[in-house]
């Protein structure tokens, strides 16, 4: 077969080239998804039973007049989304530059830097949404979703996931050793999970730490998810939360695009 015939036989790129990048990751995930299905349902069961029912048994009056399990679940949903988003945006991105060189192979194809970045981010959002879907199913079985507004939680966690994944893409593409990725979890992800209103109200923190918690994307996701699952008004305005998360997502995407371009465009 001649080169011209091979080019004609080759399937064309979709109208949105980033979808071709997303398809690449979905094909790989098709071979490994079974390994994560059990843990996707086991993790929420263990956390709901351990924290919601176990710890909640010692909190007689709940939090703000709400059963502790019901109050805790939206925080766990948001924090799980953040952990999945950052987990999928650290070592996978670093390895695509440093170890398996996937990004360089993709840049050799007719793909722009924006296509490579956006396609991979789309896969991260896919992972976040599938994980949170399992979490919602489990918590619904425990009766911890008190409002039909819980249906908007996937949209909230999608924006939250993008708000933390995009800056993490920029960070993972800029570091030169994976030790910096472990430090990100140790000094950013774990403290944010503990003090951003997931397990106890932020108002119980000292004023200085309280404002640090307010600055994290996770707190805004927690407040929105809690308002949705409980059917109450959030502490901040909905528009304020969404704009803040969108600013993190857009700023992170621009930083990641700049970092990707520096490495992929000669």
C-alpha positions as CSV (number, residue, x, y, z in Angstrom):
1,X,0.0,0.0,0.0
2,X,1.4,3.4,-1.0
3,X,1.8,6.2,1.5
4,X,-1.1,8.1,-0.1
5,X,-3.4,5.1,0.2
6,X,-2.5,4.7,3.8
7,X,-3.3,8.3,4.5
8,X,-6.7,7.9,2.8
9,X,-7.4,4.8,4.9
10,X,-6.4,6.4,8.2
11,X,-9.5,7.6,10.1
12,X,-9.7,11.4,10.2
13,X,-9.5,13.3,13.4
14,X,-12.9,14.3,14.9
15,X,-14.1,17.9,14.6
16,X,-12.8,18.5,18.1
17,X,-9.3,16.9,18.2
18,X,-9.3,16.8,22.0
19,X,-11.9,14.0,21.7
20,X,-9.2,11.9,20.0
21,X,-7.0,12.4,23.0
22,X,-9.9,11.5,25.3
23,X,-10.5,8.4,23.3
24,X,-6.9,7.3,23.8
25,X,-7.3,7.4,27.6
26,X,-10.7,5.7,27.4
27,X,-9.3,2.8,25.4
28,X,-6.7,2.3,28.0
29,X,-9.2,2.6,30.8
30,X,-11.4,0.0,29.2
31,X,-8.8,-2.6,30.0
32,X,-8.3,-1.6,33.7
33,X,-11.7,-0.3,34.9
34,X,-12.7,-3.6,36.6
35,X,-9.9,-3.2,39.1
36,X,-11.4,0.1,40.4
37,X,-15.1,-0.8,40.4
38,X,-15.0,-2.7,43.7
39,X,-13.0,0.1,45.5
40,X,-15.3,2.8,44.0
41,X,-18.2,1.3,46.0
42,X,-16.2,0.0,49.0
43,X,-14.6,3.3,49.8
44,X,-17.9,5.2,50.3
45,X,-19.4,2.3,52.3
46,X,-16.4,2.3,54.7
47,X,-16.3,6.0,55.1
48,X,-20.1,6.3,55.6
49,X,-20.1,3.5,58.2
50,X,-16.8,4.6,59.9
51,X,-17.3,8.3,60.0
52,X,-21.0,8.9,59.5
53,X,-22.4,6.1,61.6
54,X,-19.4,5.4,63.9
55,X,-18.3,8.9,64.8
56,X,-21.9,10.2,64.3
57,X,-23.1,7.9,67.1
58,X,-21.2,10.2,69.6
59,X,-22.7,13.4,68.2
60,X,-26.2,13.2,69.6
61,X,-27.6,16.5,68.2
62,X,-25.7,16.4,64.9
63,X,-24.3,19.6,63.3
64,X,-26.5,22.6,62.9
65,X,-29.5,20.4,63.7
66,X,-28.7,17.9,61.0
67,X,-27.8,14.3,61.5
68,X,-24.0,14.0,61.4
69,X,-24.1,11.4,58.6
70,X,-26.2,13.7,56.4
71,X,-24.0,16.7,57.2
72,X,-20.8,14.7,56.5
73,X,-21.7,13.1,53.2
74,X,-21.5,16.1,50.9
75,X,-18.1,17.0,52.4
76,X,-16.9,13.5,51.7
77,X,-18.2,13.7,48.1
78,X,-16.4,16.9,47.5
79,X,-13.1,15.7,49.1
80,X,-13.3,12.5,47.2
81,X,-13.7,14.4,43.9
82,X,-10.6,16.5,44.8
83,X,-8.5,13.5,45.7
84,X,-9.4,11.7,42.5
85,X,-8.8,14.8,40.4
86,X,-5.4,15.4,41.9
87,X,-4.5,11.7,41.9
88,X,-5.2,11.6,38.1
89,X,-3.3,14.8,37.5
90,X,0.0,14.2,39.3
91,X,1.8,10.9,38.4
92,X,-0.1,10.4,35.1
93,X,0.9,13.8,33.9
94,X,4.5,13.6,35.2
95,X,5.0,10.1,33.6
96,X,3.6,11.4,30.3
97,X,6.5,13.9,30.2
98,X,9.3,12.0,32.1
99,X,8.8,8.3,31.7
100,X,6.5,7.0,28.9
101,X,6.6,10.3,26.9
102,X,3.0,10.0,25.7
103,X,2.6,13.8,25.3
104,X,5.6,13.9,23.0
105,X,4.1,11.2,20.8
106,X,0.8,13.1,20.7
107,X,2.5,16.3,19.8
108,X,4.1,14.6,16.8
109,X,0.5,13.9,15.5
110,X,-1.6,16.7,14.1
111,X,-2.7,17.8,17.6
112,X,-2.2,21.2,19.3
113,X,-1.0,21.6,22.8
114,X,-4.5,22.7,23.8
115,X,-5.9,19.5,22.3
116,X,-3.5,17.3,24.3
117,X,-4.2,19.2,27.6
118,X,-7.9,19.5,27.2
119,X,-8.3,15.8,26.1
120,X,-6.5,14.6,29.2
121,X,-8.4,16.9,31.5
122,X,-11.6,15.6,30.0
123,X,-10.5,12.1,31.0
124,X,-9.8,13.3,34.6
125,X,-13.3,14.7,34.7
126,X,-14.7,11.4,33.5
127,X,-12.9,9.6,36.4
128,X,-14.2,12.2,38.9
129,X,-17.8,11.8,37.7
130,X,-17.8,8.0,37.6
131,X,-16.3,7.9,41.1
132,X,-18.8,10.4,42.5
133,X,-21.7,8.6,40.8
134,X,-20.8,5.4,42.8
135,X,-20.6,7.6,46.0
136,X,-24.0,9.1,45.4
137,X,-25.6,5.7,44.9
138,X,-24.1,4.3,48.1
139,X,-25.0,7.4,50.2
140,X,-28.6,7.4,48.7
141,X,-29.0,3.8,50.0
142,X,-28.0,5.1,53.4
143,X,-30.7,7.8,53.2
144,X,-28.1,10.6,53.5
145,X,-29.4,12.6,50.5
146,X,-32.2,14.8,51.9
147,X,-33.0,16.9,48.9
148,X,-33.7,16.4,45.1
149,X,-31.1,19.2,44.6
150,X,-28.5,16.4,45.1
151,X,-29.0,15.8,41.3
152,X,-26.8,18.9,40.7
153,X,-23.9,17.5,42.7
154,X,-22.2,15.9,39.6
155,X,-22.1,19.3,37.9
156,X,-20.6,20.9,41.1
157,X,-17.9,18.2,41.5
158,X,-17.1,18.5,37.7
159,X,-16.3,22.1,38.2
160,X,-14.5,21.4,41.5
161,X,-12.5,18.7,39.8
162,X,-11.4,21.0,37.0
163,X,-10.6,23.7,39.5
164,X,-8.0,21.5,41.2
165,X,-6.9,19.3,38.3
166,X,-5.9,22.2,35.9
167,X,-3.5,23.8,38.4
168,X,-2.1,20.3,39.3
169,X,-1.5,19.7,35.6
170,X,0.7,22.8,35.6
171,X,2.5,21.8,38.7
172,X,3.1,18.2,37.6
173,X,4.4,19.3,34.3
174,X,6.8,21.8,35.9
175,X,8.6,19.6,38.5
176,X,11.6,17.5,37.7
177,X,11.2,14.7,40.2
178,X,8.1,12.9,41.5
179,X,9.1,13.6,45.1
180,X,7.4,17.0,44.6
181,X,4.2,15.2,43.9
182,X,4.3,13.4,47.2
183,X,4.9,16.8,48.9
184,X,1.8,18.2,47.2
185,X,-0.3,15.5,48.9
186,X,1.5,15.9,52.2
187,X,1.4,19.7,52.5
188,X,-1.6,20.7,50.4
189,X,-4.2,17.9,49.8
190,X,-4.2,16.3,53.3
191,X,-4.4,19.7,55.2
192,X,-7.1,20.9,52.8
193,X,-9.1,17.8,53.3
194,X,-8.9,18.0,57.1
195,X,-9.6,21.8,57.5
196,X,-11.9,22.8,54.6
197,X,-15.2,21.9,56.3
198,X,-15.4,18.3,55.4
199,X,-15.5,16.8,58.9
200,X,-16.4,19.8,61.1
201,X,-17.6,23.4,60.5
202,X,-14.9,25.8,59.4
203,X,-16.4,28.3,61.9
204,X,-14.8,26.3,64.7
205,X,-11.3,27.1,63.4
206,X,-9.4,30.2,64.5
207,X,-10.0,33.2,62.4
208,X,-6.7,33.1,60.5
209,X,-7.1,29.4,59.6
210,X,-10.7,30.0,58.8
211,X,-9.8,32.4,56.0
212,X,-7.2,29.9,54.7
213,X,-9.9,27.3,54.4
214,X,-12.2,29.8,52.6
215,X,-9.4,30.3,50.1
216,X,-9.3,26.6,49.1
217,X,-11.4,25.4,46.2
218,X,-12.5,22.4,48.3
219,X,-14.4,24.6,50.8
220,X,-16.4,26.1,48.0
221,X,-17.2,22.7,46.6
222,X,-18.1,21.4,50.1
223,X,-20.5,24.3,50.7
224,X,-22.2,23.9,47.4
225,X,-22.6,20.1,47.8
226,X,-23.8,20.5,51.3
227,X,-26.4,23.0,50.2
228,X,-27.6,20.7,47.4
229,X,-27.8,17.5,49.4
230,X,-29.5,19.2,52.5
231,X,-31.7,21.5,50.5
232,X,-30.5,24.6,52.3
233,X,-28.9,27.9,51.2
234,X,-25.0,27.9,51.0
235,X,-23.0,30.1,53.2
236,X,-21.8,32.1,50.2
237,X,-23.8,32.9,47.1
238,X,-24.0,30.2,44.5
239,X,-22.7,32.6,41.8
240,X,-19.8,33.5,44.0
241,X,-18.9,29.9,44.6
242,X,-19.1,29.1,40.9
243,X,-17.1,32.1,39.7
244,X,-14.4,31.3,42.3
245,X,-14.1,27.7,41.1
246,X,-14.2,28.8,37.5
247,X,-11.4,31.3,38.1
248,X,-9.2,28.4,39.5
249,X,-10.1,26.3,36.5
250,X,-9.3,28.9,33.9
251,X,-6.2,30.1,35.7
252,X,-5.0,26.5,36.1
253,X,-5.7,25.8,32.4
254,X,-3.7,28.8,31.3
255,X,-0.7,27.9,33.5
256,X,-0.9,24.3,32.4
257,X,-1.1,25.3,28.7
258,X,2.0,27.5,29.1
259,X,3.9,24.7,30.9
260,X,2.9,22.1,28.3
261,X,3.9,24.5,25.4
262,X,7.3,25.1,26.9
263,X,8.0,21.4,26.9
264,X,6.3,20.2,23.7
265,X,6.9,23.1,21.3
266,X,10.5,23.4,20.1
